[in-house]
Amino acid sequence: MMNRYALLAFLLAGVVAPSGLHAEPSAPPADGMAALKAELAELRRQMQEQRQAYESQIEQLRREVKDLAGRAAAKAAPSPQDELAAEIEKAKGDVPQPQPGLLSMFFNKGGGQSSVPDISVLGDFLGHYVADHHNAPNPAQEEGGKRHFQFREVEVAFAAPVDPHSKADLILTGGEDEHGEWNMELEEGYLTLTTLPYDLQARFGKFRTVFGKNNPFHTHAMAWVDRPDVIANFLGPDGMAETGAEVSWLVPNPWKKYIEWTAAFQNNGNPESFAGDRQDDVMFTNHMKYFDNLTPATTAELGGSVATGANGDGSGGRTMLEGVDFTVKWKPPSQGLYKALTWQSEVILSQKDRPDGATLGSWGAYSSLEYQFARQWRAFARLDYSEFPDDAQSKQLGGAVGLTYDMSEYCYWRLEYKHTSAQGPLAGQDRDELWLQLNFGIGPHQAHKY
Amino acid sequence: MKWKTMVVLLTLAASGPVGLAPAWAYGADRLAVVTTTTDLKCITEAVGGDHVKVMSIASGAEDPHFVSAKPSFMMTAREADLWIAIGMELEIGWEGLILEGSRNPKIRKDSKGYLDASHGVLRLEVPTEKVTRTMGDVHPLGNPHYWLDPLNARIVAKTIAGRLAELDPGHAEDFTRNLRAFQQTLDERMFGKELVDEVGGDRLWLMELKGGLQGLLDERHLTSKLGGWAGKMLPFRGEKILTYHKSWTYFVNRFGLVVADQLEPKPGIPPSPGHVLAVIEQVKSGHIRTLLMEPFYERKAPDLIAEKTGLKVVVCANSVGGDPAAKDYFTMIGNVVDKLAAALKPASEPERR
């Protein structure tokens, strides 16, 4: 604005000053006045035009500035998408966080790195009634029933990754024998290498031998109170677990079926079929497992196992075990909480070298049917037949029925009745047994395999 | 030596098919994705488009807490590039067995091929006290049924798109485009196309999240344009319902309903006779008209309560594939909305369109 007044003053000065310089004391002539007026009018017109031009330019600049400011403002404002994302973040922050407990720094699995492994404890309590019948000629020799309670097993399990390549499992088992004596032992303790190439995994330490279907399972994960006779007689009352090394391979195949091959070398310390206390060598086991879905509700599993090792009879003889297992499960997905059926069967054959050079052949089998008929109720029946690896003349034939009540996922009650009759040298030594089992678990215990 | 012969035969039998094994059927040019549930599968397919091949472990018809860790699932997961889980310990009973059994290092929990879809979602019922088993199956990280809130489905889709783009950056633009399309469809199903066209999906969700959606609609005289699921459920805001399990929390929270009680006395604990009697009394005195439950729960207790009180039992799948009507995520939620709205509607009122 000041520039415009300065310009006006300058122009006026330019007009006035020369005339002032040449001013005469007398009045100007009339045509001179007219020319001056015309000149002034021209000047006014020019000034008016310039003023309009300047104002036009200023207005243009104003618009441009406003436009730029608008663009900048638009650029700074978040889009609805960004606003929504920010609001979601804010809402997430509003969610209350779990209050850490006193020991959360050690046991909280929800966040942060825990310095202590998963620890679980399982208890297995039994009430056991057993009546042995010797079929003696004199009824006075008949043994009366024996009743006792037994804390059969306390299992303390530790599990955690060791590093990105491995994990460790340690399972200590304490139990009360039938005489009330307590024993604590390492049931399993092994390191698993989980990142081996070519679909391999390996275990080192003491572990339950992958032989057949039942043996790898812990007591609490079985469908029955007791292990089938064939397992007890050929692998041990608690199954077979030895120290050694194992490798398993998920076998690639064009049909995309689950085929797992497992091979292991373990100490031949199993007393039932191998060397027991005279363990001085290793046994070799080999297991193949094939699994398939027959329907969305039905699955089938077929397994084959072999185990061989020195049997410790002092003559260098060996024992060869072969096993075949077959399991069919039915569980309709939409009713899976309430209905399920499992049919599981297993056969074990044994050839045991004897000191006289002969080979003693024996075998045994079981077949079990378990039916879940309600959300918390399961019933089972099992048939047992078993010879003995050291005495093929003696035979056991047994049948068991039972009922399981799942009080929750972590606690069940089970009632089982079993009758066992003996043949051969043990003929007449029949047995009736009744168990009441209570099994419970606390702490995070990983589920067993399917 | 017979045993040696057997070992050799078994080994040969095992190794024979190896040479015949073809490339993984997923296809080399597509990301192989395994999801724990069908809802995640549906969302992943929508976002991934032709660049992914997705398989789900759970079928949609079963309770996702209690899926059997079948060895065949390990084969499914064996060659996966990406494993997507609901998380918040929903799959705690079976996921670890499958992941370990698959022997697939790409989908280990510490790798890029493992995605916990709950990261980013809005959580409800996060316990603020020490969780013990006396509470039943309470999840320490919060209620894991978050996919029943359409907003969480929107968030999950974005999370999945981000991870797909990380694993397959060459198709990142496609994943972004598919994500926008999924969100657009979801928004239209939620609020109605007309309203979304006028206001925009992001803006509507923003106002919904701030609790100001109704105010916005009133201010701009748009209430009559509210359609979709929100429009259908609008008349029933504040209505009290029963549920069987604590699995509908997110759904009822989004649509303004109130869960008066569950049939399970505690999460995962089957209804006891005493609790059923208490629920019957509650229904009679509390003006509760509807029970919402999944098809995989037994009808015995719900039918007894219905018989004693006139309660309407609404059975709806809470996962894709759990019901013939629940073909995808949109029809799954739509099915619940339709059935619930029909049950809650007073007998004299005509059906709302």
Interface residues (C-beta under 8 A of the other chain):
Chain A: S79 P80 Q81 E83 L84 E87 I88 A91 K92 V95 P96 Q97 P98 Q99 G101 K109 G110 P164 T194 T195 L196 D199 L200 Q201 W249 L250 V251 P252 N253 P254 W255 K256 K257 Y258 I259 E260 W261 F284 N286 M288 K289 F291 D292 N293 P296 T299 E301 G304 V306 T308 M320 E322 K329 K331 P333 S334 Q335 G336 L337 Y338 R375 Q376 S408 E409 Y410 I442 Q446 A447 K449 Y450
Chain B: K2 W3 M6 V7 L10 T11 A13 A14 S15 P17 V18 L20 A21 P22 A25 S59 A61 E62 D63 F66 S68 A69 K70 P71 S72 M74 M75 R78 G93 W94 G96 L97 E100 G101 R103 P105 R108 D110 G120 L122 R123 L124 V126 P127 T128 E129 K130 V131 R133 D137 P140 L141 G142 L151 I155 G200 D202 R203 W205 L206 L209 K210 G268 I269 P270 P295 F296 Y297 E298 G322
